Amino acid sequence: MTLQKAVISLNTLLETGISATAMLQSFCARSLRVEFLTPTPFPLKDYLHYLEPNNTEKTPLYFRHIQLFDENILLSEAWNVYRADYLAPEAQSLLEKSTIPFGAAIGKDFFRRQPLKSRYLNDNPHSTGHSENFVLEHHALLRRQQDHKIFSIVLERYSAEAAHLCYRASST
């Protein structure tokens, strides 16, 4: 199996609109582990207008910057900006007080991903630079199933290990 085939397979799954967290979890025998990163500026500022549909509305936005691991294997890094007022109180509490992955805290049946953009990254996924370990980047909107309102913008970067894991699981 080549890395290219694995990355294409992962990208194809992400383009279907399913929860990225649920998809990754389905390939792992253990629960995904979350590590919070020091907050950095949200790299997709041009997308923030999706969360405030009219210019007069100023809604508080919340931010998460995390990495997901399968035990000690880095699978992805994600930035989520979201509107807590569009979420159930239980989901808000989980996002504030736990290390549960974003998609798991919200519930995979609550939302649908709307992919905006994807791009292939580093040609050398085995380099030692931390951010250079990512091979695929996705930008997406998360919409509530009930009324299709956008409640989150996400930027996700996936490692070569995530791509290989996805490819092996989908090939069996």
Buried (B, 14 or more C-beta within 10 A) or exposed (E): EEBEEBBBBBBEBBEEBBBBBBBBBBBBEEEBBBEEEEEEEBEBEEBEEBBBEEEEEEEEBBEBBBBBBBEEBBBBBBBBBBBBEBBEEEBBEBBEEEEBBBBBBBBBEBBBBBBBEBEEBBEEBEEEEEEBBBBBBBBBBBBBEEEEEBBBBBBBBBBBBBBBBBBEBBEE
